[in-house]
Amino acid sequence: MMNERKRPKRSIWSRIGIIALLTIAFVMVIGYVGGGILIHDSKFADETVLCPDLFNDTFDISLPGTKRQVLVIPADDGQKLDAWLFVVPGAKKLAIVNHGNAGNLSSRGFVAQALTQAKTNVLLYDYRGYGKSTGPATLHGILEDGQTVYSYARNKLGYSANKIIEYGESIGTAVACQVAAKENCCALMLFAPLDSLPSAGKWTVPILQLYPDFCFAEQLNNLELIKKIHSPIFIIHGKKDTTLRAEGSQRLYDAASQPKTLVYLPDSSHSEMSADDGNLYLKSITKFIAALP
């Protein structure tokens, strides 16, 4: 019989290299799977996205020519939502303001001022876990709160659907879009909106681009919701926004039905508005609301 050719033995460094590569590959797989599990966890999403502040009693909003009422809006699960209603003499419409992920209603004076100057009553409220509102702050919870406040405006404040404007800011645009997609309303107004939560997450944390959208615990897909909305739509976004890119607003605008309006604020970021852009913001809102039936 012929002797079998013996395989050459690998050097110790070669074996160490293979072991190192296998170890690195194993760690990468574990890290990828662990990251996917983490972003799929609802509690992690709530704590990462939402940044509620308690209410500061020393801060207040006073708008000339308006009357402010302090309201407590009950939710179906027993939570209580703190709210301020600004009434403009002679105004027939009501703008419900669904604010962003940080702060509370007391820091939304510029929104209330712009809307009341456009001759619209304004309902500012805090989601559960924000300001004086009770309960834990969760993404699922703020969506429920948006529906609760809309129903309160209809059933308790007496506004008909064609007199209610849904206004959303940042993460609050997901709340506003969900309500407007389910309920009739006079108009939908979106300030610095996200197109979807996975898209926003991937823009903010590029490594998340490795994960498909279904891995995310919450979708908050405004791009799909806006296709179901047939009320007049107003979108405004700062061109210098590095938190939620302005291209997302363009995608929302392209997907929306007419009538629709898109305004860019050339010198504004996500959380700060320049003085010049503030004037454009006010004039754009006034023009849009004045054209509503």
C-alpha positions, 0 to 999 in steps of 0.5 A: 500500500502506498503511504498516505501523504501527511498533512503539514502541521499548522504553526502555533501562530497560524492556530492562534490566528484562527482562534482569534478570528473565530473569537472575534466573529463570535463576539460580533455575532453575540453583539449583533444579536444582543443589540437587536434584542435591546432595540426590540425591547419596549422599555429600552425604547421608552427610556431612550426616546422619551426625556420627560421633565417635571413641571416647574411652578415658577415658570408660566405662559401668559399670552396677551389677549387670551384667557387661560384655563387649567384642565385635568383630562382623565385617561381611560386607564385612570391617569390624569393629563395636565393641560392648558387651554388658551381661548382667543375671543372669537376663535372657532378652531382649536389646535391640539399641541402634541409636543416633543420628547423633552420638557413639558407644556410649560416650554411650548410658549412659542407654539401657543403664541404663534397659534393664538396669533393666528386666531386659533384656540390652543390646547397644550397638554402633557403626556403621562409622565411629563409635567404634572401628568401622572403615570410612567412615560411610554411611547405606547402611552403617549399615543393613547394620550393623543387619542384621549385629548382629541376625544376630550376636545370633541366630547367635553369642550364641544369642538366638532371634528372640522374645527380641530387642528392636530399639531405635532412637534418632533416625536409628537408628530407620530401622535398627531399623525395617528390621531389624524389617520383615525379621526376627522380633523380640520388640518394636520400641522407637523413641526420637525417631524420624523418619517419613522422611528427606525429611520430617525434612529439610524440617522442618529446612531449610524450603527443601527443601519445594520438592523432591519426596521422590524427589529425596532420595538416601535415603528411610529411610521408617519410615512405610512400614516400620512398616506391615510390622511386627507385633511390639509397638511402643513409641514415645517422643518429647520434646514440645520436640524441634525436630530431629525433630518429635513429630508424626512419632511420632504418624503412625508410631503411627497407621500401626502395628499393635496392640499399640502404645504412644506416650509423650510426654516433656513437657519434653524436646528431641531431645538433652536429657532433663529429670530428671522426664522421665527418670523417665517414660522409665524407668518407661515402658520398664520397663512396656512390657518387663514386658508382653512375652511 
